[in-house]
Amino acid sequence: MTLVAGVDSSTQSCKVVVRDLETGAVVRQGRARHPDGTEVDPAAWWSALLEAFADAGGLDDVAAVSIAGQQHGMVALDAEGRVVRDALLWNDTRSAQAALDLIEEAGAEALSAATGTVPVASFTATKLRWLRDAEPERARLVAAVALPHDWLTWRLLGYGPEGESPEGPVLEALATDRSDASGTGYFDSVRDRYDRGMVELALGHDVVLPRVLRPSDTAGRTVAGIDGVPAGIVVGAGAGDNAGAAMGLDALPGDVVVSIGTSGTVFAVSTTPTHDASGTVAGFASASGEYLPLVATLNAARVLDTTAALLGVDHDELGRLALQAPPGADGLVLVPYFAGERTPNLPDATASLLGMTLTSTTRPGLARAAVEGLLCALADGLAAVQGQGVRAQRLLLIGGAAFNPAVQAIAAQVFAEPVVVPAAGEYVAAGAAVQAGWALSGSRPQWPVAEVATPQQDHRPEILEAYRAAAARVR
């Protein structure tokens, strides 16, 4: 049996999944926690990676490994390979003004055409601009910029600061892939090249950037001297987290993934690039050679958390209550901007409950309005992706909330497309394992993805129409 390992180095934790290359069967798993916060010393990720490897039973019998990770984070290195400052994560918003400055200086249309994206606070480019403006002494020390998965891959190949790694600080050994590079704000995934002018506009000078590998490429092999990691393991290219999930789900053109996490995402595998100057749809790349247009919302599962807490119930009971109310909740509509919103771009918005009458203002009505509001916000994200010419033949609904029967049933009413709920799984790590197998064997593994629900289509367009009318009133 040939084993490969996939890693999901996410915001909250590091997860490792070891799979059988031939069948895709999960052999064992491990995990370790990451520190809280929006800026983190990357050394904590490295420690967690080694701990998660150990928790997964080690890598002694593993032939290949690949790392997928949280996108956008800024890992700034000096000429000696030392981290210049704690990495700023995707959810660090101090660079919001820097994003506006870059858009004003370069123009949204030009940025979208050059890189497929319009900068927002989460992107690496905006964090580099913030560093230049807020910490100019540190900015001047920056000799290379990596993303979280790039840096971990680099360390796994034996590179790093002198005295901390067997191979030493070779910045040119940094490597990434198209999917993660496309989230920086300075990579053109159509021409597969960095926009060096954008790097200089952001940071004030050019730097070493990771070489961009193809999906089947090998970044290198592990070396002796890394605690708990045998030498000679093939290391794959790695990926950004959403692209890794798409690969782990075996999503193909025509598939749209709707992910209900703390935040929500809607992304599709597409054979053609997208360029949305409004910034609503980010024109990212996939981990398998195509494109990955993506929309993100700030309010997803936390909408259900908040409503369940208000009603004093758990999520199962919230779902049962929601199904007691009719579609449309008798006119009660929740516009769920509890944490402001990114799509649409309303950072200072608050949630609103509209259509309160003696009939609609009930516990079942509020539960139903919460589920509908959550899904309608994601449906607007899907519409934005489709507005870029992306076709949607089926929706893959993932995330913990996707297993709630009420969410499944109401999704089949909100969305016009067929809804499929895949079995629970670590799909980001699974996608990284696919990459590891691809790098090892030269061909992409084709592993089955089990489905646990295919709710019957029951499209009720009036639900989304009422939501859009309510949302227009409160913007």
Stockholm file with secondary structure:
# STOCKHOLM 1.0

chainA/1-475         MTLVAGVDSSTQSCKVVVRDLETGAVVRQGRARHPDGTEVDPAAWWSALLEAFADAGGLDDVAAVSIAGQQHGMVALDAEGRVVRDALLWNDTRSAQAALDLIEEAGAEALSAATGTVPVASFTATKLRWLRDAEPERARLVAAVALPHDWLTWRLLGYGPEGESPEGPVLEALATDRSDASGTGYFDSVRDRYDRGMVELALGHDVVLPRVLRPSDTAGRTVAGIDGVPAGIVVGAGAGDNAGAAMGLDALPGDVVVSIGTSGTVFAVSTTPTHDASGTVAGFASASGEYLPLVATLNAARVLDTTAALLGVDHDELGRLALQAPPGADGLVLVPYFAGERTPNLPDATASLLGMTLTSTTRPGLARAAVEGLLCALADGLAAVQGQGVRAQRLLLIGGAAFNPAVQAIAAQVFAEPVVVPAAGEYVAAGAAVQAGWALSGSRPQWPVAEVATPQQDHRPEILEAYRAAAARVR
#=GR chainA/1-475 SS CCEEEEEEECSSEEEEEEEETTTCCEEEEEEEECCCSSEECHHHHHHHHHHHHHHTTCSTTEEEEEEEECSSCBEEECTTSCBSSCEECTTCCTTHHHHHHHHHHHCHHHHHHHHSCCCCTTSHHHHHHHHHHHCHHHHHHCCEEECHHHHHHHHHTTBSSBTTBSSBCCGGGCEEEHHHHTTSSSEETTTTEECHHHHHHHHSSCCBCCEEECTTCEEEECCTTSTTCCTTCEEECCEEHHHHHHHHTTCCTTEEEEEESSSEEEEECBSSCCCCTTSSSEEEECSSSSEEEEEEESCSHHHHHHHHHHHTCCHHHHHHHHHHSCTTGGGCEEECCTTCBTTTTBTTCCCEEECCCTTTCSHHHHHHHHHHHHHHHHHHHHHHHHTTTCCCSEEEEESGGGGSHHHHHHHHHHCSSCEEEECCCCHHHHHHHHHHHHHHHSSCCCCCCCEEECCCCCCCHHHHHHHHHHHHHHC
#=GC SS_cons         CCEEEEEEECSSEEEEEEEETTTCCEEEEEEEECCCSSEECHHHHHHHHHHHHHHTTCSTTEEEEEEEECSSCBEEECTTSCBSSCEECTTCCTTHHHHHHHHHHHCHHHHHHHHSCCCCTTSHHHHHHHHHHHCHHHHHHCCEEECHHHHHHHHHTTBSSBTTBSSBCCGGGCEEEHHHHTTSSSEETTTTEECHHHHHHHHSSCCBCCEEECTTCEEEECCTTSTTCCTTCEEECCEEHHHHHHHHTTCCTTEEEEEESSSEEEEECBSSCCCCTTSSSEEEECSSSSEEEEEEESCSHHHHHHHHHHHTCCHHHHHHHHHHSCTTGGGCEEECCTTCBTTTTBTTCCCEEECCCTTTCSHHHHHHHHHHHHHHHHHHHHHHHHTTTCCCSEEEEESGGGGSHHHHHHHHHHCSSCEEEECCCCHHHHHHHHHHHHHHHSSCCCCCCCEEECCCCCCCHHHHHHHHHHHHHHC
//
